[in-house]
């Protein structure tokens, strides 16, 4: 599955247009792409208990995913493009949200939709702790990943950036 920004240079343009000084400093275009790829795979995981989705999506978002017929009927994302919409800083909290439009081209096993759109509000926070560049379980290198690609250990609590889709809207 390919995940790309909707337009070349979109991240650089976004950073120039928005005041990023109060946003977590470790956020990067690669980190966003890696997070969305992992979250997309979890969203289309065929298990009915949505256990893998809970690592990437908040409860309200999982409720939205449960209403998506294409996730339960065997469709899989084949190409995803993302458009950065804006930043939302909630003044009463330290929570930062990145609003993203996600366009998904699907490989469908039935005669149904072949593309869908979603809006994601991704909560982005700095995580205190040692920022490690190797998995503490198996020693594999990683960068901005939620889980170790070799042994599956959750890495977000190790320090650095934590991301979670707080709100998902279908259209």
C-alpha positions, 0 to 999 in steps of 0.5 A: 500500500502506497501512502503519499501526500496529495501534493509534492512538498506539502509538508514543507508548505504546511510547516511554512504556513502554520505556526508550529512553535507550540506543536511537538518538535519531533513531528515530521512528514515521515512520522506522519506517513508511518503513523497513517500507514500503521493506522490504515493497516489496523483500520482494515484488520479483519478481526471483529474485536478491533483490537489492533485499531485501539492502538491508533484510534480513540473510542469515537473513531472506532465507533465510526470504523465499525460503521464502515461496510468496506472494512468488514467486507474484505476490502483493503487499501491499495493507495492512500493520499493525505492532505494536511488541512490544519492544526488545532490547539485546544487552549484548555489542554496541552493537546494538539490536533492535526486535521488530515483528509485521507483519500483511500483507493480500495481493492474490493472483493465485491461490486462496491465503492472503490474509493472513500474519504475520511477526515482524521483529527490526529492527537499529537503529543510529546512523550516524556522518557528516553527516546530510544532508536532501538527496540528495547525487546529485540534491539531492532532499529526504529524511527517514529513507529508505533510498533517494532516491525520485527517483534511487535513491541509497542514503542510509542511509550518509549518517548518522543511523539505519540499519535492517536486518531481522536476523531474520524469522520466518514463522508 
